[in-house]
Amino acid sequence: MLDDLLQGNARYAAAFSHGDLGPTPARHLAVVTCMDARLDVYAMLGLELGDAHIIRNAGGRVTDDVLRSLIVSVELLGITSVAVIQHTDCGMTKVTNSELRDLLRERRGVDPSSIDFLAIDDHAQAIRNDVDFLTSCGFLPPDLDAYGLLYDVATGRVTPI
Ligand SMILES: [Zn+2]
């Protein structure tokens, strides 16, 4: 696997022409989205390298660590808008907190009761909660341009929530 990655990088670096990009995203945008391998975040939103921060985790949920990253994005790197994007057929809609906790107890013999896996019952509700949190939590500007989208893995289309 490592050899494959290094070969892939050698091809990438041979054609690389973006060495002049600075750290401030050109579109002043941060995207919070799922780690799902089917989401090509730059391509699906018409973004180019250097345009946006992409913050990913299971489900595309606004967690403490996402908030940590967004604070850095906003305060140090000029981000003024945040898109929260979940997607259809997400694995986090197919499990519950208790199922994941049981699985870990069984396989690892640990007590995961302190972990909230942020499983998703309803995309619209989860997206609205997370977007509302961004502008009401007090750690980000109340006038932050925050919005939610649902990406359809079958069509490639996003729908505003
Ligand atoms: Zn997902």
Residues whose N, C-alpha, C, O or C-beta is under 5 A from the ligand:
A	BS01	ZN	C34 D36 G59 C90 G91
